[in-house]
Every structure is written in structure tokens, then in C-alpha cells.
Amino acid sequence: GAKTMAWAAARSAVRQQAVCRVLPVGSRTIASRARPQRIASALLDVLVCPLSKGPLENRGGQYLVSQELQVAFAVRDGIPSLVPQDGSLLSELATVLPPSR
């Protein structure tokens, strides 16, 4: 259904953002996949807060924020960490959190 199509679109967007690059190592080269630095909008459409099940707001690609609970979840190498115990209160991140758009 619609949910399956949304997940397929999200996976496709993440794959398109991952870019293959070649890194020199001595006389050899190693191909590695660079992780996306931003979260695909298609992925944001299907991600929800693990605690409230409400929407998440992208804050500069560094955090996903639940305004309802005032909790932020870090994004590391383009991958959101949505484990409930990894969330931080917005009041604790006030000095490092990018402004809301």
C-alpha cells in the first residue's frame, strides 16, 4: 500500500545520496561508500518520534526534533539515532542545536 511505497521511495532516496568515492591508500585504492550528510526528505516523511509517534523536524541535518516532547535525536553520518534513551532534552542542547526554520 501507501506505506510500502513511502518506504521504497525513502530507500531509493538514501541510495541516490550515497556516493562511491575512491580513497588512496599507499599504492592501492579502496572504494568506499560515503554516507549522506543530509537526511532524504522521503525518509523524513516516514520517520516518527519513537516516544510520541509524532512528526520529527530536521535541524540542520544534525538532529531530528520532536516539538511535542521537546526531545532531540542526533544524526550521525546521515543516520538518525532514534533509540529512545539516545534522545536529549532541547533545554540541554540549547547552545549547540541549530535554529528551527
Biopython code that builds the backbone (N, CA, C, O; Angstrom):
import numpy as np
from Bio.PDB.StructureBuilder import StructureBuilder

atoms = [
    (1, "GLY", "N", (0.802, -1.185, 0.000)),
    (1, "GLY", "CA", (0.000, 0.000, 0.000)),
    (1, "GLY", "C", (0.848, 1.253, 0.000)),
    (1, "GLY", "O", (1.986, 1.260, -0.469)),
    (2, "ALA", "N", (0.276, 2.296, 0.528)),
    (2, "ALA", "CA", (0.937, 3.603, 0.544)),
    (2, "ALA", "C", (2.189, 3.592, 1.423)),
    (2, "ALA", "O", (3.190, 4.232, 1.097)),
    (3, "LYS", "N", (2.125, 2.854, 2.551)),
    (3, "LYS", "CA", (3.272, 2.805, 3.446)),
    (3, "LYS", "C", (4.451, 2.107, 2.778)),
    (3, "LYS", "O", (5.593, 2.541, 2.926)),
    (4, "THR", "N", (4.185, 1.037, 2.049)),
    (4, "THR", "CA", (5.241, 0.321, 1.333)),
    (4, "THR", "C", (5.871, 1.211, 0.280)),
    (4, "THR", "O", (7.089, 1.203, 0.107)),
    (5, "MET", "N", (5.050, 1.979, -0.426)),
    (5, "MET", "CA", (5.572, 2.894, -1.447)),
    (5, "MET", "C", (6.425, 3.976, -0.815)),
    (5, "MET", "O", (7.441, 4.373, -1.387)),
    (6, "ALA", "N", (6.028, 4.469, 0.373)),
    (6, "ALA", "CA", (6.799, 5.512, 1.054)),
    (6, "ALA", "C", (8.166, 4.969, 1.470)),
    (6, "ALA", "O", (9.177, 5.657, 1.326)),
    (7, "TRP", "N", (8.202, 3.726, 1.990)),
    (7, "TRP", "CA", (9.480, 3.127, 2.373)),
    (7, "TRP", "C", (10.364, 2.916, 1.153)),
    (7, "TRP", "O", (11.572, 3.141, 1.222)),
    (8, "ALA", "N", (9.779, 2.485, 0.034)),
    (8, "ALA", "CA", (10.557, 2.275, -1.187)),
    (8, "ALA", "C", (11.155, 3.597, -1.662)),
    (8, "ALA", "O", (12.312, 3.639, -2.081)),
    (9, "ALA", "N", (10.383, 4.663, -1.599)),
    (9, "ALA", "CA", (10.879, 5.983, -2.001)),
    (9, "ALA", "C", (12.000, 6.443, -1.079)),
    (9, "ALA", "O", (12.979, 7.030, -1.538)),
    (10, "ALA", "N", (11.863, 6.179, 0.220)),
    (10, "ALA", "CA", (12.897, 6.574, 1.177)),
    (10, "ALA", "C", (14.192, 5.815, 0.918)),
    (10, "ALA", "O", (15.269, 6.410, 0.916)),
    (11, "ARG", "N", (14.095, 4.496, 0.699)),
    (11, "ARG", "CA", (15.300, 3.705, 0.412)),
    (11, "ARG", "C", (15.977, 4.185, -0.861)),
    (11, "ARG", "O", (17.203, 4.275, -0.924)),
    (12, "SER", "N", (15.181, 4.490, -1.869)),
    (12, "SER", "CA", (15.729, 4.965, -3.140)),
    (12, "SER", "C", (16.456, 6.292, -2.955)),
    (12, "SER", "O", (17.533, 6.497, -3.515)),
    (13, "ALA", "N", (15.870, 7.191, -2.171)),
    (13, "ALA", "CA", (16.490, 8.499, -1.951)),
    (13, "ALA", "C", (17.813, 8.354, -1.208)),
    (13, "ALA", "O", (18.781, 9.047, -1.522)),
    (14, "VAL", "N", (17.860, 7.463, -0.232)),
    (14, "VAL", "CA", (19.102, 7.259, 0.519)),
    (14, "VAL", "C", (20.167, 6.666, -0.390)),
    (14, "VAL", "O", (21.328, 7.071, -0.325)),
    (15, "ARG", "N", (19.793, 5.714, -1.235)),
    (15, "ARG", "CA", (20.765, 5.124, -2.168)),
    (15, "ARG", "C", (21.306, 6.170, -3.135)),
    (15, "ARG", "O", (22.495, 6.159, -3.451)),
    (16, "GLN", "N", (20.456, 7.066, -3.604)),
    (16, "GLN", "CA", (20.899, 8.085, -4.549)),
    (16, "GLN", "C", (21.867, 9.059, -3.894)),
    (16, "GLN", "O", (22.745, 9.602, -4.564)),
    (17, "GLN", "N", (21.717, 9.289, -2.580)),
    (17, "GLN", "CA", (22.604, 10.224, -1.893)),
    (17, "GLN", "C", (23.955, 9.608, -1.572)),
    (17, "GLN", "O", (24.944, 10.332, -1.457)),
    (18, "ALA", "N", (24.021, 8.289, -1.424)),
    (18, "ALA", "CA", (25.288, 7.626, -1.121)),
    (18, "ALA", "C", (26.146, 7.646, -2.378)),
    (18, "ALA", "O", (25.742, 7.134, -3.421)),
    (19, "VAL", "N", (27.313, 8.230, -2.276)),
    (19, "VAL", "CA", (28.197, 8.402, -3.425)),
    (19, "VAL", "C", (29.424, 7.533, -3.215)),
    (19, "VAL", "O", (29.999, 7.504, -2.127)),
    (20, "CYS", "N", (29.816, 6.835, -4.250)),
    (20, "CYS", "CA", (31.015, 5.999, -4.164)),
    (20, "CYS", "C", (32.227, 6.885, -4.422)),
    (20, "CYS", "O", (32.245, 7.660, -5.378)),
    (21, "ARG", "N", (33.232, 6.770, -3.571)),
    (21, "ARG", "CA", (34.449, 7.550, -3.773)),
    (21, "ARG", "C", (35.652, 6.624, -3.634)),
    (21, "ARG", "O", (35.553, 5.548, -3.044)),
    (22, "VAL", "N", (36.773, 7.043, -4.175)),
    (22, "VAL", "CA", (37.998, 6.242, -4.116)),
    (22, "VAL", "C", (38.990, 6.967, -3.230)),
    (22, "VAL", "O", (39.294, 8.140, -3.448)),
    (23, "LEU", "N", (39.494, 6.258, -2.228)),
    (23, "LEU", "CA", (40.459, 6.835, -1.308)),
    (23, "LEU", "C", (41.828, 6.216, -1.548)),
    (23, "LEU", "O", (41.940, 4.990, -1.574)),
    (24, "PRO", "N", (42.888, 7.031, -1.728)),
    (24, "PRO", "CA", (44.219, 6.458, -1.922)),
    (24, "PRO", "C", (44.759, 5.898, -0.612)),
    (24, "PRO", "O", (44.676, 6.549, 0.429)),
    (25, "VAL", "N", (45.312, 4.692, -0.668)),
    (25, "VAL", "CA", (45.954, 4.074, 0.489)),
    (25, "VAL", "C", (47.242, 3.446, -0.022)),
    (25, "VAL", "O", (47.231, 2.370, -0.620)),
    (26, "GLY", "N", (48.344, 4.131, 0.222)),
    (26, "GLY", "CA", (49.624, 3.657, -0.303)),
    (26, "GLY", "C", (49.564, 3.620, -1.819)),
    (26, "GLY", "O", (49.190, 4.606, -2.453)),
    (27, "SER", "N", (49.934, 2.479, -2.406)),
    (27, "SER", "CA", (49.896, 2.360, -3.861)),
    (27, "SER", "C", (48.568, 1.768, -4.339)),
    (27, "SER", "O", (48.343, 1.629, -5.541)),
    (28, "ARG", "N", (47.689, 1.420, -3.390)),
    (28, "ARG", "CA", (46.391, 0.847, -3.751)),
    (28, "ARG", "C", (45.290, 1.873, -3.524)),
    (28, "ARG", "O", (45.505, 2.884, -2.854)),
    (29, "THR", "N", (44.138, 1.620, -4.068)),
    (29, "THR", "CA", (42.975, 2.455, -3.778)),
    (29, "THR", "C", (41.869, 1.575, -3.235)),
    (29, "THR", "O", (41.721, 0.417, -3.624)),
    (30, "ILE", "N", (41.112, 2.136, -2.347)),
    (30, "ILE", "CA", (39.998, 1.419, -1.738)),
    (30, "ILE", "C", (38.726, 2.190, -2.061)),
    (30, "ILE", "O", (38.638, 3.390, -1.801)),
    (31, "ALA", "N", (37.744, 1.499, -2.625)),
    (31, "ALA", "CA", (36.449, 2.136, -2.892)),
    (31, "ALA", "C", (35.615, 2.051, -1.628)),
    (31, "ALA", "O", (35.512, 0.984, -1.021)),
    (32, "SER", "N", (35.023, 3.158, -1.228)),
    (32, "SER", "CA", (34.145, 3.147, -0.058)),
    (32, "SER", "C", (32.915, 3.983, -0.365)),
    (32, "SER", "O", (32.949, 4.877, -1.210)),
    (33, "ARG", "N", (31.851, 3.687, 0.320)),
    (33, "ARG", "CA", (30.621, 4.450, 0.125)),
    (33, "ARG", "C", (30.580, 5.571, 1.151)),
    (33, "ARG", "O", (30.627, 5.334, 2.358)),
    (34, "ALA", "N", (30.492, 6.776, 0.655)),
    (34, "ALA", "CA", (30.381, 7.923, 1.547)),
    (34, "ALA", "C", (28.940, 7.995, 2.051)),
    (34, "ALA", "O", (27.999, 7.877, 1.267)),
    (35, "ARG", "N", (28.774, 8.183, 3.331)),
    (35, "ARG", "CA", (27.425, 8.291, 3.900)),
    (35, "ARG", "C", (26.862, 9.673, 3.581)),
    (35, "ARG", "O", (27.604, 10.655, 3.550)),
    (36, "PRO", "N", (25.556, 9.752, 3.345)),
    (36, "PRO", "CA", (24.951, 11.057, 3.082)),
    (36, "PRO", "C", (25.038, 11.939, 4.332)),
    (36, "PRO", "O", (24.909, 11.446, 5.452)),
    (37, "GLN", "N", (25.251, 13.203, 4.144)),
    (37, "GLN", "CA", (25.345, 14.133, 5.264)),
    (37, "GLN", "C", (23.984, 14.727, 5.617)),
    (37, "GLN", "O", (23.816, 15.302, 6.692)),
    (38, "ARG", "N", (23.021, 14.590, 4.722)),
    (38, "ARG", "CA", (21.680, 15.090, 4.986)),
    (38, "ARG", "C", (20.709, 13.928, 4.967)),
    (38, "ARG", "O", (20.988, 12.876, 4.392)),
    (39, "ILE", "N", (19.582, 14.127, 5.594)),
    (39, "ILE", "CA", (18.555, 13.093, 5.600)),
    (39, "ILE", "C", (17.611, 13.365, 4.439)),
    (39, "ILE", "O", (17.133, 14.487, 4.275)),
    (40, "ALA", "N", (17.345, 12.358, 3.647)),
    (40, "ALA", "CA", (16.456, 12.484, 2.497)),
    (40, "ALA", "C", (15.063, 12.878, 2.963)),
    (40, "ALA", "O", (14.571, 12.372, 3.971)),
    (41, "SER", "N", (14.427, 13.787, 2.222)),
    (41, "SER", "CA", (13.078, 14.236, 2.599)),
    (41, "SER", "C", (12.087, 13.079, 2.570)),
    (41, "SER", "O", (11.145, 13.055, 3.363)),
    (42, "ALA", "N", (12.285, 12.116, 1.667)),
    (42, "ALA", "CA", (11.391, 10.951, 1.623)),
    (42, "ALA", "C", (11.503, 10.141, 2.911)),
    (42, "ALA", "O", (10.518, 9.571, 3.379)),
    (43, "LEU", "N", (12.701, 10.092, 3.480)),
    (43, "LEU", "CA", (12.893, 9.369, 4.737)),
    (43, "LEU", "C", (12.241, 10.134, 5.887)),
    (43, "LEU", "O", (11.651, 9.524, 6.779)),
    (44, "LEU", "N", (12.341, 11.448, 5.872)),
    (44, "LEU", "CA", (11.709, 12.253, 6.918)),
    (44, "LEU", "C", (10.194, 12.099, 6.909)),
    (44, "LEU", "O", (9.547, 12.235, 7.948)),
    (45, "ASP", "N", (9.628, 11.817, 5.741)),
    (45, "ASP", "CA", (8.171, 11.645, 5.643)),
    (45, "ASP", "C", (7.686, 10.407, 6.381)),
    (45, "ASP", "O", (6.530, 10.361, 6.801)),
    (46, "VAL", "N", (8.541, 9.404, 6.550)),
    (46, "VAL", "CA", (8.108, 8.163, 7.196)),
    (46, "VAL", "C", (8.655, 7.991, 8.607)),
    (46, "VAL", "O", (8.165, 7.137, 9.346)),
    (47, "LEU", "N", (9.658, 8.776, 9.005)),
    (47, "LEU", "CA", (10.202, 8.680, 10.358)),
    (47, "LEU", "C", (9.312, 9.424, 11.345)),
    (47, "LEU", "O", (8.795, 10.499, 11.042)),
    (48, "VAL", "N", (9.140, 8.844, 12.522)),
    (48, "VAL", "CA", (8.377, 9.495, 13.589)),
    (48, "VAL", "C", (9.163, 9.389, 14.886)),
    (48, "VAL", "O", (10.088, 8.585, 14.995)),
    (49, "CYS", "N", (8.795, 10.194, 15.858)),
    (49, "CYS", "CA", (9.416, 10.141, 17.176)),
    (49, "CYS", "C", (9.139, 8.763, 17.785)),
    (49, "CYS", "O", (7.995, 8.310, 17.790)),
    (50, "PRO", "N", (10.178, 8.095, 18.298)),
    (50, "PRO", "CA", (9.964, 6.768, 18.879)),
    (50, "PRO", "C", (9.168, 6.802, 20.185)),
    (50, "PRO", "O", (8.669, 5.768, 20.630)),
    (51, "LEU", "N", (9.047, 7.964, 20.794)),
    (51, "LEU", "CA", (8.328, 8.083, 22.062)),
    (51, "LEU", "C", (6.875, 8.511, 21.862)),
    (51, "LEU", "O", (5.962, 7.878, 22.394)),
    (52, "SER", "N", (6.658, 9.583, 21.097)),
    (52, "SER", "CA", (5.302, 10.120, 20.921)),
    (52, "SER", "C", (4.622, 9.657, 19.638)),
    (52, "SER", "O", (3.410, 9.807, 19.482)),
    (53, "LYS", "N", (5.406, 9.094, 18.721)),
    (53, "LYS", "CA", (4.922, 8.704, 17.386)),
    (53, "LYS", "C", (4.476, 9.919, 16.568)),
    (53, "LYS", "O", (3.759, 9.778, 15.577)),
    (54, "GLY", "N", (4.907, 11.119, 16.991)),
    (54, "GLY", "CA", (4.602, 12.350, 16.283)),
    (54, "GLY", "C", (5.685, 12.687, 15.266)),
    (54, "GLY", "O", (6.685, 11.977, 15.162)),
    (55, "PRO", "N", (5.488, 13.771, 14.513)),
    (55, "PRO", "CA", (6.454, 14.152, 13.474)),
    (55, "PRO", "C", (7.772, 14.632, 14.064)),
    (55, "PRO", "O", (7.838, 15.085, 15.207)),
    (56, "LEU", "N", (8.825, 14.520, 13.248)),
    (56, "LEU", "CA", (10.150, 14.992, 13.620)),
    (56, "LEU", "C", (10.557, 16.123, 12.688)),
    (56, "LEU", "O", (10.277, 16.080, 11.490)),
    (57, "GLU", "N", (11.207, 17.118, 13.228)),
    (57, "GLU", "CA", (11.687, 18.269, 12.459)),
    (57, "GLU", "C", (13.195, 18.148, 12.288)),
    (57, "GLU", "O", (13.911, 17.882, 13.254)),
    (58, "ASN", "N", (13.680, 18.341, 11.069)),
    (58, "ASN", "CA", (15.106, 18.275, 10.781)),
    (58, "ASN", "C", (15.765, 19.583, 11.200)),
    (58, "ASN", "O", (15.333, 20.661, 10.792)),
    (59, "ARG", "N", (16.801, 19.489, 12.007)),
    (59, "ARG", "CA", (17.545, 20.676, 12.440)),
    (59, "ARG", "C", (18.955, 20.620, 11.872)),
    (59, "ARG", "O", (19.872, 20.109, 12.515)),
    (60, "GLY", "N", (19.121, 21.138, 10.684)),
    (60, "GLY", "CA", (20.438, 21.265, 10.064)),
    (60, "GLY", "C", (21.124, 19.953, 9.752)),
    (60, "GLY", "O", (22.344, 19.924, 9.595)),
    (61, "GLY", "N", (20.380, 18.869, 9.658)),
    (61, "GLY", "CA", (20.980, 17.578, 9.375)),
    (61, "GLY", "C", (21.733, 16.985, 10.559)),
    (61, "GLY", "O", (22.330, 15.914, 10.445)),
    (62, "GLN", "N", (21.707, 17.685, 11.708)),
    (62, "GLN", "CA", (22.429, 17.219, 12.894)),
    (62, "GLN", "C", (21.506, 16.570, 13.919)),
    (62, "GLN", "O", (21.929, 15.695, 14.675)),
    (63, "TYR", "N", (20.249, 16.996, 13.944)),
    (63, "TYR", "CA", (19.285, 16.494, 14.918)),
    (63, "TYR", "C", (17.914, 16.376, 14.284)),
    (63, "TYR", "O", (17.575, 17.128, 13.370)),
    (64, "LEU", "N", (17.125, 15.424, 14.775)),
    (64, "LEU", "CA", (15.703, 15.338, 14.479)),
    (64, "LEU", "C", (14.997, 15.665, 15.790)),
    (64, "LEU", "O", (15.284, 15.064, 16.825)),
    (65, "VAL", "N", (14.072, 16.622, 15.736)),
    (65, "VAL", "CA", (13.467, 17.150, 16.956)),
    (65, "VAL", "C", (11.976, 16.847, 17.004)),
    (65, "VAL", "O", (11.256, 17.036, 16.023)),
    (66, "SER", "N", (11.527, 16.373, 18.161)),
    (66, "SER", "CA", (10.106, 16.213, 18.444)),
    (66, "SER", "C", (9.684, 17.456, 19.216)),
    (66, "SER", "O", (10.030, 17.608, 20.388)),
    (67, "GLN", "N", (8.940, 18.343, 18.567)),
    (67, "GLN", "CA", (8.481, 19.559, 19.234)),
    (67, "GLN", "C", (7.496, 19.229, 20.347)),
    (67, "GLN", "O", (7.455, 19.906, 21.374)),
    (68, "GLU", "N", (6.712, 18.194, 20.137)),
    (68, "GLU", "CA", (5.704, 17.791, 21.115)),
    (68, "GLU", "C", (6.338, 17.458, 22.470)),
    (68, "GLU", "O", (5.835, 17.879, 23.512)),
    (69, "LEU", "N", (7.440, 16.703, 22.455)),
    (69, "LEU", "CA", (8.096, 16.284, 23.692)),
    (69, "LEU", "C", (9.317, 17.121, 24.049)),
    (69, "LEU", "O", (9.880, 16.972, 25.133)),
    (70, "GLN", "N", (9.734, 18.014, 23.124)),
    (70, "GLN", "CA", (10.930, 18.831, 23.328)),
    (70, "GLN", "C", (12.160, 17.947, 23.510)),
    (70, "GLN", "O", (12.964, 18.146, 24.421)),
    (71, "VAL", "N", (12.285, 16.946, 22.602)),
    (71, "VAL", "CA", (13.389, 15.992, 22.625)),
    (71, "VAL", "C", (14.068, 15.998, 21.262)),
    (71, "VAL", "O", (13.402, 16.084, 20.230)),
    (72, "ALA", "N", (15.400, 15.908, 21.261)),
    (72, "ALA", "CA", (16.177, 15.868, 20.021)),
    (72, "ALA", "C", (16.925, 14.548, 19.928)),
    (72, "ALA", "O", (17.433, 14.034, 20.924)),
    (73, "PHE", "N", (16.986, 14.007, 18.712)),
    (73, "PHE", "CA", (17.718, 12.776, 18.440)),
    (73, "PHE", "C", (18.845, 13.108, 17.462)),
    (73, "PHE", "O", (18.602, 13.734, 16.430)),
    (74, "ALA", "N", (20.060, 12.700, 17.774)),
    (74, "ALA", "CA", (21.227, 13.017, 16.954)),
    (74, "ALA", "C", (21.207, 12.251, 15.637)),
    (74, "ALA", "O", (20.676, 11.144, 15.544)),
    (75, "VAL", "N", (21.806, 12.878, 14.617)),
    (75, "VAL", "CA", (22.014, 12.243, 13.316)),
    (75, "VAL", "C", (23.520, 12.109, 13.156)),
    (75, "VAL", "O", (24.245, 13.104, 13.170)),
    (76, "ARG", "N", (23.986, 10.874, 13.005)),
    (76, "ARG", "CA", (25.422, 10.628, 12.871)),
    (76, "ARG", "C", (25.701, 10.025, 11.509)),
    (76, "ARG", "O", (25.150, 8.977, 11.172)),
    (77, "ASP", "N", (26.544, 10.664, 10.727)),
    (77, "ASP", "CA", (26.869, 10.198, 9.369)),
    (77, "ASP", "C", (25.618, 10.002, 8.523)),
    (77, "ASP", "O", (25.550, 9.071, 7.720)),
    (78, "GLY", "N", (24.636, 10.867, 8.697)),
    (78, "GLY", "CA", (23.405, 10.795, 7.911)),
    (78, "GLY", "C", (22.405, 9.773, 8.398)),
    (78, "GLY", "O", (21.370, 9.568, 7.764)),
    (79, "ILE", "N", (22.701, 9.117, 9.535)),
    (79, "ILE", "CA", (21.808, 8.085, 10.072)),
    (79, "ILE", "C", (21.230, 8.569, 11.395)),
    (79, "ILE", "O", (21.973, 8.801, 12.349)),
    (80, "PRO", "N", (19.894, 8.726, 11.459)),
    (80, "PRO", "CA", (19.293, 9.174, 12.720)),
    (80, "PRO", "C", (19.331, 8.071, 13.772)),
    (80, "PRO", "O", (19.060, 6.908, 13.474)),
    (81, "SER", "N", (19.667, 8.445, 14.999)),
    (81, "SER", "CA", (19.668, 7.519, 16.123)),
    (81, "SER", "C", (18.364, 7.727, 16.884)),
    (81, "SER", "O", (18.255, 8.625, 17.719)),
    (82, "LEU", "N", (17.382, 6.888, 16.587)),
    (82, "LEU", "CA", (16.056, 7.056, 17.165)),
    (82, "LEU", "C", (15.774, 6.072, 18.297)),
    (82, "LEU", "O", (14.626, 5.695, 18.529)),
    (83, "VAL", "N", (16.813, 5.667, 18.988)),
    (83, "VAL", "CA", (16.648, 4.843, 20.178)),
    (83, "VAL", "C", (16.171, 5.782, 21.291)),
    (83, "VAL", "O", (16.814, 6.800, 21.547)),
    (84, "PRO", "N", (15.057, 5.458, 21.954)),
    (84, "PRO", "CA", (14.503, 6.404, 22.944)),
    (84, "PRO", "C", (15.513, 6.918, 23.964)),
    (84, "PRO", "O", (15.504, 8.108, 24.281)),
    (85, "GLN", "N", (16.380, 6.057, 24.486)),
    (85, "GLN", "CA", (17.331, 6.527, 25.500)),
    (85, "GLN", "C", (18.434, 7.407, 24.923)),
    (85, "GLN", "O", (19.192, 8.004, 25.688)),
    (86, "ASP", "N", (18.550, 7.506, 23.598)),
    (86, "ASP", "CA", (19.533, 8.392, 22.964)),
    (86, "ASP", "C", (19.014, 9.820, 22.808)),
    (86, "ASP", "O", (19.772, 10.710, 22.423)),
    (87, "GLY", "N", (17.748, 10.050, 23.098)),
    (87, "GLY", "CA", (17.173, 11.389, 22.971)),
    (87, "GLY", "C", (17.719, 12.326, 24.037)),
    (87, "GLY", "O", (18.060, 11.901, 25.141)),
    (88, "SER", "N", (17.796, 13.603, 23.692)),
    (88, "SER", "CA", (18.255, 14.643, 24.626)),
    (88, "SER", "C", (17.199, 15.724, 24.720)),
    (88, "SER", "O", (16.556, 16.054, 23.724)),
    (89, "LEU", "N", (17.015, 16.277, 25.904)),
    (89, "LEU", "CA", (16.070, 17.372, 26.072)),
    (89, "LEU", "C", (16.581, 18.603, 25.330)),
    (89, "LEU", "O", (17.777, 18.891, 25.333)),
    (90, "LEU", "N", (15.664, 19.322, 24.698)),
    (90, "LEU", "CA", (16.065, 20.529, 23.958)),
    (90, "LEU", "C", (16.744, 21.539, 24.870)),
    (90, "LEU", "O", (17.667, 22.234, 24.444)),
    (91, "SER", "N", (16.305, 21.625, 26.107)),
    (91, "SER", "CA", (16.919, 22.584, 27.033)),
    (91, "SER", "C", (18.397, 22.271, 27.278)),
    (91, "SER", "O", (19.183, 23.179, 27.548)),
    (92, "GLU", "N", (18.780, 20.991, 27.187)),
    (92, "GLU", "CA", (20.177, 20.612, 27.366)),
    (92, "GLU", "C", (21.025, 20.924, 26.135)),
    (92, "GLU", "O", (22.244, 21.061, 26.236)),
    (93, "LEU", "N", (20.376, 21.036, 24.971)),
    (93, "LEU", "CA", (21.099, 21.270, 23.722)),
    (93, "LEU", "C", (20.987, 22.697, 23.209)),
    (93, "LEU", "O", (21.385, 22.979, 22.079)),
    (94, "ALA", "N", (20.462, 23.581, 24.005)),
    (94, "ALA", "CA", (20.169, 24.950, 23.558)),
    (94, "ALA", "C", (21.373, 25.647, 22.925)),
    (94, "ALA", "O", (21.198, 26.441, 22.001)),
    (95, "THR", "N", (22.571, 25.374, 23.392)),
    (95, "THR", "CA", (23.745, 26.082, 22.873)),
    (95, "THR", "C", (24.303, 25.452, 21.600)),
    (95, "THR", "O", (25.038, 26.119, 20.872)),
    (96, "VAL", "N", (23.983, 24.202, 21.310)),
    (96, "VAL", "CA", (24.551, 23.531, 20.142)),
    (96, "VAL", "C", (23.529, 23.218, 19.049)),
    (96, "VAL", "O", (23.912, 22.882, 17.928)),
    (97, "LEU", "N", (22.250, 23.323, 19.358)),
    (97, "LEU", "CA", (21.205, 22.978, 18.415)),
    (97, "LEU", "C", (21.029, 24.059, 17.353)),
    (97, "LEU", "O", (20.870, 25.230, 17.698)),
    (98, "PRO", "N", (21.054, 23.694, 16.063)),
    (98, "PRO", "CA", (20.797, 24.689, 15.022)),
    (98, "PRO", "C", (19.394, 25.259, 15.169)),
    (98, "PRO", "O", (18.504, 24.569, 15.666)),
    (99, "PRO", "N", (19.173, 26.507, 14.748)),
    (99, "PRO", "CA", (17.851, 27.115, 14.886)),
    (99, "PRO", "C", (16.804, 26.429, 14.012)),
    (99, "PRO", "O", (17.118, 25.830, 12.984)),
    (100, "SER", "N", (15.566, 26.533, 14.447)),
    (100, "SER", "CA", (14.445, 25.987, 13.664)),
    (100, "SER", "C", (14.198, 26.873, 12.460)),
    (100, "SER", "O", (14.407, 28.085, 12.512)),
    (101, "ARG", "N", (13.745, 26.248, 11.358)),
    (101, "ARG", "CA", (13.488, 27.031, 10.134)),
    (101, "ARG", "C", (12.133, 27.649, 10.155)),
    (101, "ARG", "O", (11.754, 28.339, 9.207)),
]
sb = StructureBuilder()
sb.init_structure("model")
sb.init_model(0)
sb.init_chain("A")
sb.init_seg("    ")
for serial, (resi, resn, name, xyz) in enumerate(atoms, 1):
    if name == "N":
        sb.init_residue(resn, " ", resi, " ")
    sb.init_atom(name, np.array(xyz, "f"), 0.0, 1.0, " ", f" {name:<3s}", serial, name[0])
structure = sb.get_structure()
